């Protein structure tokens, strides 16, 4: 589990609820029509904007926000160094027999083992990286759009509430409560955008950057192996992608 995401979500909710309780009653801030307008409207607009497959992929990707399962770049570097040692010891053909969990690395090793030209390998792997970026950016864009839509629907809910309030101006005592209810939907929209949709898009973007970094390390490592570079050179070259404090020692 990614504790940063969990702590951030619960801390944000707790602070908002605490601030409400300090100043008044939590029940005053619960308005079912407002929730329907903000959440339902945002989902409807999102469904209208994107293909259903993109929306479905986006909500499936939410689990990545709370998942800490990832391969560290430093481990990827050491893995590429070990593959370099293997190729120098037993030849490039041996790389095609190596069992790896990454489909991208498996493809890279297969191309190297098959004796593909360097330009072909670079084009194939670059296409893989670009395709992954496009898929991930499409998912992130769903939540970025929802972060834009939710405040807008919050304002729509407020306008609906104001219109309803204006119909009861002959009763001065109802103006204050009606105004409060009208403004709640704006609050809902701001919370959904700032605490839910925007942060989800940001965390998914960070996950993409981490995955792309690992793929670029594999890409450069495969190119270095193909050029028959020595393991120390491969280690130093690939280590330049990460900060000094995250680098492991050459083995």
MODELLER restraints for C-alpha pairs under 7 A, 6 or more apart:
rsr = mdl.restraints
at = mdl.atoms
rsr.add(forms.Gaussian(group=physical.xy_distance, feature=features.Distance(at['CA:1:A'], at['CA:66:A']), mean=5.54, stdev=0.5))
rsr.add(forms.Gaussian(group=physical.xy_distance, feature=features.Distance(at['CA:1:A'], at['CA:67:A']), mean=4.63, stdev=0.5))
rsr.add(forms.Gaussian(group=physical.xy_distance, feature=features.Distance(at['CA:1:A'], at['CA:68:A']), mean=4.96, stdev=0.5))
rsr.add(forms.Gaussian(group=physical.xy_distance, feature=features.Distance(at['CA:2:A'], at['CA:66:A']), mean=4.83, stdev=0.5))
rsr.add(forms.Gaussian(group=physical.xy_distance, feature=features.Distance(at['CA:2:A'], at['CA:67:A']), mean=5.13, stdev=0.5))
rsr.add(forms.Gaussian(group=physical.xy_distance, feature=features.Distance(at['CA:2:A'], at['CA:68:A']), mean=4.66, stdev=0.5))
rsr.add(forms.Gaussian(group=physical.xy_distance, feature=features.Distance(at['CA:5:A'], at['CA:65:A']), mean=6.69, stdev=0.5))
rsr.add(forms.Gaussian(group=physical.xy_distance, feature=features.Distance(at['CA:5:A'], at['CA:66:A']), mean=5.95, stdev=0.5))
rsr.add(forms.Gaussian(group=physical.xy_distance, feature=features.Distance(at['CA:6:A'], at['CA:66:A']), mean=6.74, stdev=0.5))
rsr.add(forms.Gaussian(group=physical.xy_distance, feature=features.Distance(at['CA:12:A'], at['CA:195:A']), mean=6.94, stdev=0.5))
rsr.add(forms.Gaussian(group=physical.xy_distance, feature=features.Distance(at['CA:20:A'], at['CA:26:A']), mean=6.11, stdev=0.5))
rsr.add(forms.Gaussian(group=physical.xy_distance, feature=features.Distance(at['CA:29:A'], at['CA:184:A']), mean=6.55, stdev=0.5))
rsr.add(forms.Gaussian(group=physical.xy_distance, feature=features.Distance(at['CA:34:A'], at['CA:157:A']), mean=6.14, stdev=0.5))
rsr.add(forms.Gaussian(group=physical.xy_distance, feature=features.Distance(at['CA:34:A'], at['CA:184:A']), mean=6.99, stdev=0.5))
rsr.add(forms.Gaussian(group=physical.xy_distance, feature=features.Distance(at['CA:34:A'], at['CA:185:A']), mean=4.91, stdev=0.5))
rsr.add(forms.Gaussian(group=physical.xy_distance, feature=features.Distance(at['CA:37:A'], at['CA:153:A']), mean=6.41, stdev=0.5))
rsr.add(forms.Gaussian(group=physical.xy_distance, feature=features.Distance(at['CA:37:A'], at['CA:157:A']), mean=6.25, stdev=0.5))
rsr.add(forms.Gaussian(group=physical.xy_distance, feature=features.Distance(at['CA:38:A'], at['CA:150:A']), mean=5.62, stdev=0.5))
rsr.add(forms.Gaussian(group=physical.xy_distance, feature=features.Distance(at['CA:38:A'], at['CA:153:A']), mean=5.12, stdev=0.5))
rsr.add(forms.Gaussian(group=physical.xy_distance, feature=features.Distance(at['CA:38:A'], at['CA:154:A']), mean=5.48, stdev=0.5))
rsr.add(forms.Gaussian(group=physical.xy_distance, feature=features.Distance(at['CA:38:A'], at['CA:185:A']), mean=6.85, stdev=0.5))
rsr.add(forms.Gaussian(group=physical.xy_distance, feature=features.Distance(at['CA:38:A'], at['CA:188:A']), mean=6.85, stdev=0.5))
rsr.add(forms.Gaussian(group=physical.xy_distance, feature=features.Distance(at['CA:38:A'], at['CA:189:A']), mean=5.95, stdev=0.5))
rsr.add(forms.Gaussian(group=physical.xy_distance, feature=features.Distance(at['CA:41:A'], at['CA:153:A']), mean=6.29, stdev=0.5))
rsr.add(forms.Gaussian(group=physical.xy_distance, feature=features.Distance(at['CA:42:A'], at['CA:146:A']), mean=5.93, stdev=0.5))
rsr.add(forms.Gaussian(group=physical.xy_distance, feature=features.Distance(at['CA:42:A'], at['CA:149:A']), mean=5.44, stdev=0.5))
rsr.add(forms.Gaussian(group=physical.xy_distance, feature=features.Distance(at['CA:42:A'], at['CA:150:A']), mean=5.38, stdev=0.5))
rsr.add(forms.Gaussian(group=physical.xy_distance, feature=features.Distance(at['CA:42:A'], at['CA:153:A']), mean=6.87, stdev=0.5))
rsr.add(forms.Gaussian(group=physical.xy_distance, feature=features.Distance(at['CA:46:A'], at['CA:142:A']), mean=6.93, stdev=0.5))
rsr.add(forms.Gaussian(group=physical.xy_distance, feature=features.Distance(at['CA:46:A'], at['CA:146:A']), mean=6.53, stdev=0.5))
rsr.add(forms.Gaussian(group=physical.xy_distance, feature=features.Distance(at['CA:47:A'], at['CA:55:A']), mean=6.93, stdev=0.5))
rsr.add(forms.Gaussian(group=physical.xy_distance, feature=features.Distance(at['CA:54:A'], at['CA:138:A']), mean=6.89, stdev=0.5))
rsr.add(forms.Gaussian(group=physical.xy_distance, feature=features.Distance(at['CA:54:A'], at['CA:139:A']), mean=6.37, stdev=0.5))
rsr.add(forms.Gaussian(group=physical.xy_distance, feature=features.Distance(at['CA:55:A'], at['CA:142:A']), mean=6.68, stdev=0.5))
rsr.add(forms.Gaussian(group=physical.xy_distance, feature=features.Distance(at['CA:57:A'], at['CA:139:A']), mean=6.61, stdev=0.5))
rsr.add(forms.Gaussian(group=physical.xy_distance, feature=features.Distance(at['CA:58:A'], at['CA:139:A']), mean=4.71, stdev=0.5))
rsr.add(forms.Gaussian(group=physical.xy_distance, feature=features.Distance(at['CA:58:A'], at['CA:142:A']), mean=6.61, stdev=0.5))
rsr.add(forms.Gaussian(group=physical.xy_distance, feature=features.Distance(at['CA:65:A'], at['CA:200:A']), mean=6.58, stdev=0.5))
rsr.add(forms.Gaussian(group=physical.xy_distance, feature=features.Distance(at['CA:65:A'], at['CA:203:A']), mean=6.01, stdev=0.5))
rsr.add(forms.Gaussian(group=physical.xy_distance, feature=features.Distance(at['CA:65:A'], at['CA:204:A']), mean=6.40, stdev=0.5))
rsr.add(forms.Gaussian(group=physical.xy_distance, feature=features.Distance(at['CA:73:A'], at['CA:214:A']), mean=5.64, stdev=0.5))
rsr.add(forms.Gaussian(group=physical.xy_distance, feature=features.Distance(at['CA:74:A'], at['CA:246:A']), mean=6.78, stdev=0.5))
rsr.add(forms.Gaussian(group=physical.xy_distance, feature=features.Distance(at['CA:74:A'], at['CA:247:A']), mean=5.78, stdev=0.5))
rsr.add(forms.Gaussian(group=physical.xy_distance, feature=features.Distance(at['CA:74:A'], at['CA:248:A']), mean=6.32, stdev=0.5))
rsr.add(forms.Gaussian(group=physical.xy_distance, feature=features.Distance(at['CA:76:A'], at['CA:214:A']), mean=6.66, stdev=0.5))
rsr.add(forms.Gaussian(group=physical.xy_distance, feature=features.Distance(at['CA:77:A'], at['CA:217:A']), mean=6.84, stdev=0.5))
rsr.add(forms.Gaussian(group=physical.xy_distance, feature=features.Distance(at['CA:77:A'], at['CA:235:A']), mean=6.64, stdev=0.5))
rsr.add(forms.Gaussian(group=physical.xy_distance, feature=features.Distance(at['CA:77:A'], at['CA:238:A']), mean=6.21, stdev=0.5))
rsr.add(forms.Gaussian(group=physical.xy_distance, feature=features.Distance(at['CA:77:A'], at['CA:239:A']), mean=6.85, stdev=0.5))
rsr.add(forms.Gaussian(group=physical.xy_distance, feature=features.Distance(at['CA:80:A'], at['CA:218:A']), mean=6.83, stdev=0.5))
rsr.add(forms.Gaussian(group=physical.xy_distance, feature=features.Distance(at['CA:80:A'], at['CA:221:A']), mean=5.86, stdev=0.5))
rsr.add(forms.Gaussian(group=physical.xy_distance, feature=features.Distance(at['CA:81:A'], at['CA:231:A']), mean=5.49, stdev=0.5))
rsr.add(forms.Gaussian(group=physical.xy_distance, feature=features.Distance(at['CA:81:A'], at['CA:234:A']), mean=6.39, stdev=0.5))
rsr.add(forms.Gaussian(group=physical.xy_distance, feature=features.Distance(at['CA:81:A'], at['CA:235:A']), mean=6.05, stdev=0.5))
rsr.add(forms.Gaussian(group=physical.xy_distance, feature=features.Distance(at['CA:84:A'], at['CA:225:A']), mean=5.48, stdev=0.5))
rsr.add(forms.Gaussian(group=physical.xy_distance, feature=features.Distance(at['CA:84:A'], at['CA:231:A']), mean=5.84, stdev=0.5))
rsr.add(forms.Gaussian(group=physical.xy_distance, feature=features.Distance(at['CA:85:A'], at['CA:231:A']), mean=6.13, stdev=0.5))
rsr.add(forms.Gaussian(group=physical.xy_distance, feature=features.Distance(at['CA:87:A'], at['CA:94:A']), mean=6.69, stdev=0.5))
rsr.add(forms.Gaussian(group=physical.xy_distance, feature=features.Distance(at['CA:87:A'], at['CA:95:A']), mean=6.59, stdev=0.5))
rsr.add(forms.Gaussian(group=physical.xy_distance, feature=features.Distance(at['CA:92:A'], at['CA:112:A']), mean=6.74, stdev=0.5))
rsr.add(forms.Gaussian(group=physical.xy_distance, feature=features.Distance(at['CA:92:A'], at['CA:113:A']), mean=5.02, stdev=0.5))
rsr.add(forms.Gaussian(group=physical.xy_distance, feature=features.Distance(at['CA:93:A'], at['CA:113:A']), mean=4.49, stdev=0.5))
rsr.add(forms.Gaussian(group=physical.xy_distance, feature=features.Distance(at['CA:95:A'], at['CA:109:A']), mean=5.68, stdev=0.5))
rsr.add(forms.Gaussian(group=physical.xy_distance, feature=features.Distance(at['CA:95:A'], at['CA:113:A']), mean=5.78, stdev=0.5))
rsr.add(forms.Gaussian(group=physical.xy_distance, feature=features.Distance(at['CA:96:A'], at['CA:109:A']), mean=5.72, stdev=0.5))
rsr.add(forms.Gaussian(group=physical.xy_distance, feature=features.Distance(at['CA:96:A'], at['CA:110:A']), mean=4.90, stdev=0.5))
rsr.add(forms.Gaussian(group=physical.xy_distance, feature=features.Distance(at['CA:96:A'], at['CA:113:A']), mean=5.32, stdev=0.5))
rsr.add(forms.Gaussian(group=physical.xy_distance, feature=features.Distance(at['CA:100:A'], at['CA:106:A']), mean=6.26, stdev=0.5))
rsr.add(forms.Gaussian(group=physical.xy_distance, feature=features.Distance(at['CA:105:A'], at['CA:218:A']), mean=6.33, stdev=0.5))
rsr.add(forms.Gaussian(group=physical.xy_distance, feature=features.Distance(at['CA:108:A'], at['CA:125:A']), mean=6.99, stdev=0.5))
rsr.add(forms.Gaussian(group=physical.xy_distance, feature=features.Distance(at['CA:108:A'], at['CA:222:A']), mean=6.42, stdev=0.5))
rsr.add(forms.Gaussian(group=physical.xy_distance, feature=features.Distance(at['CA:109:A'], at['CA:222:A']), mean=6.94, stdev=0.5))
rsr.add(forms.Gaussian(group=physical.xy_distance, feature=features.Distance(at['CA:111:A'], at['CA:121:A']), mean=6.39, stdev=0.5))
rsr.add(forms.Gaussian(group=physical.xy_distance, feature=features.Distance(at['CA:112:A'], at['CA:226:A']), mean=6.36, stdev=0.5))
rsr.add(forms.Gaussian(group=physical.xy_distance, feature=features.Distance(at['CA:125:A'], at['CA:219:A']), mean=6.69, stdev=0.5))
rsr.add(forms.Gaussian(group=physical.xy_distance, feature=features.Distance(at['CA:129:A'], at['CA:212:A']), mean=6.78, stdev=0.5))
rsr.add(forms.Gaussian(group=physical.xy_distance, feature=features.Distance(at['CA:136:A'], at['CA:208:A']), mean=6.72, stdev=0.5))
rsr.add(forms.Gaussian(group=physical.xy_distance, feature=features.Distance(at['CA:140:A'], at['CA:201:A']), mean=5.00, stdev=0.5))
rsr.add(forms.Gaussian(group=physical.xy_distance, feature=features.Distance(at['CA:140:A'], at['CA:204:A']), mean=6.45, stdev=0.5))
rsr.add(forms.Gaussian(group=physical.xy_distance, feature=features.Distance(at['CA:140:A'], at['CA:205:A']), mean=6.74, stdev=0.5))
rsr.add(forms.Gaussian(group=physical.xy_distance, feature=features.Distance(at['CA:143:A'], at['CA:197:A']), mean=5.25, stdev=0.5))
rsr.add(forms.Gaussian(group=physical.xy_distance, feature=features.Distance(at['CA:143:A'], at['CA:198:A']), mean=6.62, stdev=0.5))
rsr.add(forms.Gaussian(group=physical.xy_distance, feature=features.Distance(at['CA:143:A'], at['CA:200:A']), mean=6.89, stdev=0.5))
rsr.add(forms.Gaussian(group=physical.xy_distance, feature=features.Distance(at['CA:143:A'], at['CA:201:A']), mean=5.41, stdev=0.5))
rsr.add(forms.Gaussian(group=physical.xy_distance, feature=features.Distance(at['CA:144:A'], at['CA:197:A']), mean=6.72, stdev=0.5))
rsr.add(forms.Gaussian(group=physical.xy_distance, feature=features.Distance(at['CA:144:A'], at['CA:198:A']), mean=6.07, stdev=0.5))
rsr.add(forms.Gaussian(group=physical.xy_distance, feature=features.Distance(at['CA:144:A'], at['CA:201:A']), mean=5.97, stdev=0.5))
rsr.add(forms.Gaussian(group=physical.xy_distance, feature=features.Distance(at['CA:146:A'], at['CA:197:A']), mean=6.23, stdev=0.5))
rsr.add(forms.Gaussian(group=physical.xy_distance, feature=features.Distance(at['CA:147:A'], at['CA:193:A']), mean=4.20, stdev=0.5))
rsr.add(forms.Gaussian(group=physical.xy_distance, feature=features.Distance(at['CA:147:A'], at['CA:197:A']), mean=5.09, stdev=0.5))
rsr.add(forms.Gaussian(group=physical.xy_distance, feature=features.Distance(at['CA:147:A'], at['CA:198:A']), mean=5.43, stdev=0.5))
rsr.add(forms.Gaussian(group=physical.xy_distance, feature=features.Distance(at['CA:148:A'], at['CA:193:A']), mean=6.92, stdev=0.5))
rsr.add(forms.Gaussian(group=physical.xy_distance, feature=features.Distance(at['CA:150:A'], at['CA:189:A']), mean=4.58, stdev=0.5))
rsr.add(forms.Gaussian(group=physical.xy_distance, feature=features.Distance(at['CA:150:A'], at['CA:192:A']), mean=6.51, stdev=0.5))
rsr.add(forms.Gaussian(group=physical.xy_distance, feature=features.Distance(at['CA:150:A'], at['CA:193:A']), mean=6.09, stdev=0.5))
rsr.add(forms.Gaussian(group=physical.xy_distance, feature=features.Distance(at['CA:151:A'], at['CA:186:A']), mean=6.34, stdev=0.5))
rsr.add(forms.Gaussian(group=physical.xy_distance, feature=features.Distance(at['CA:151:A'], at['CA:189:A']), mean=4.04, stdev=0.5))
rsr.add(forms.Gaussian(group=physical.xy_distance, feature=features.Distance(at['CA:151:A'], at['CA:190:A']), mean=5.28, stdev=0.5))
rsr.add(forms.Gaussian(group=physical.xy_distance, feature=features.Distance(at['CA:151:A'], at['CA:193:A']), mean=6.70, stdev=0.5))
rsr.add(forms.Gaussian(group=physical.xy_distance, feature=features.Distance(at['CA:153:A'], at['CA:189:A']), mean=6.70, stdev=0.5))
rsr.add(forms.Gaussian(group=physical.xy_distance, feature=features.Distance(at['CA:154:A'], at['CA:185:A']), mean=4.53, stdev=0.5))
rsr.add(forms.Gaussian(group=physical.xy_distance, feature=features.Distance(at['CA:154:A'], at['CA:186:A']), mean=4.07, stdev=0.5))
rsr.add(forms.Gaussian(group=physical.xy_distance, feature=features.Distance(at['CA:154:A'], at['CA:188:A']), mean=6.37, stdev=0.5))
rsr.add(forms.Gaussian(group=physical.xy_distance, feature=features.Distance(at['CA:154:A'], at['CA:189:A']), mean=4.57, stdev=0.5))
rsr.add(forms.Gaussian(group=physical.xy_distance, feature=features.Distance(at['CA:155:A'], at['CA:185:A']), mean=6.80, stdev=0.5))
rsr.add(forms.Gaussian(group=physical.xy_distance, feature=features.Distance(at['CA:155:A'], at['CA:186:A']), mean=5.26, stdev=0.5))
rsr.add(forms.Gaussian(group=physical.xy_distance, feature=features.Distance(at['CA:157:A'], at['CA:182:A']), mean=6.82, stdev=0.5))
rsr.add(forms.Gaussian(group=physical.xy_distance, feature=features.Distance(at['CA:157:A'], at['CA:185:A']), mean=5.46, stdev=0.5))
rsr.add(forms.Gaussian(group=physical.xy_distance, feature=features.Distance(at['CA:158:A'], at['CA:182:A']), mean=4.48, stdev=0.5))
rsr.add(forms.Gaussian(group=physical.xy_distance, feature=features.Distance(at['CA:158:A'], at['CA:183:A']), mean=5.30, stdev=0.5))
rsr.add(forms.Gaussian(group=physical.xy_distance, feature=features.Distance(at['CA:158:A'], at['CA:185:A']), mean=5.78, stdev=0.5))
rsr.add(forms.Gaussian(group=physical.xy_distance, feature=features.Distance(at['CA:158:A'], at['CA:186:A']), mean=6.21, stdev=0.5))
rsr.add(forms.Gaussian(group=physical.xy_distance, feature=features.Distance(at['CA:161:A'], at['CA:181:A']), mean=6.90, stdev=0.5))
rsr.add(forms.Gaussian(group=physical.xy_distance, feature=features.Distance(at['CA:161:A'], at['CA:182:A']), mean=4.21, stdev=0.5))
rsr.add(forms.Gaussian(group=physical.xy_distance, feature=features.Distance(at['CA:162:A'], at['CA:179:A']), mean=6.66, stdev=0.5))
rsr.add(forms.Gaussian(group=physical.xy_distance, feature=features.Distance(at['CA:162:A'], at['CA:182:A']), mean=5.89, stdev=0.5))
rsr.add(forms.Gaussian(group=physical.xy_distance, feature=features.Distance(at['CA:165:A'], at['CA:175:A']), mean=6.41, stdev=0.5))
rsr.add(forms.Gaussian(group=physical.xy_distance, feature=features.Distance(at['CA:165:A'], at['CA:178:A']), mean=5.56, stdev=0.5))
rsr.add(forms.Gaussian(group=physical.xy_distance, feature=features.Distance(at['CA:165:A'], at['CA:179:A']), mean=6.74, stdev=0.5))
rsr.add(forms.Gaussian(group=physical.xy_distance, feature=features.Distance(at['CA:169:A'], at['CA:175:A']), mean=6.55, stdev=0.5))
rsr.add(forms.Gaussian(group=physical.xy_distance, feature=features.Distance(at['CA:217:A'], at['CA:238:A']), mean=6.06, stdev=0.5))
rsr.add(forms.Gaussian(group=physical.xy_distance, feature=features.Distance(at['CA:221:A'], at['CA:234:A']), mean=6.63, stdev=0.5))
rsr.add(forms.Gaussian(group=physical.xy_distance, feature=features.Distance(at['CA:221:A'], at['CA:238:A']), mean=6.97, stdev=0.5))
rsr.add(forms.Gaussian(group=physical.xy_distance, feature=features.Distance(at['CA:224:A'], at['CA:234:A']), mean=6.42, stdev=0.5))
rsr.add(forms.Gaussian(group=physical.xy_distance, feature=features.Distance(at['CA:235:A'], at['CA:250:A']), mean=6.97, stdev=0.5))
rsr.add(forms.Gaussian(group=physical.xy_distance, feature=features.Distance(at['CA:239:A'], at['CA:247:A']), mean=6.61, stdev=0.5))
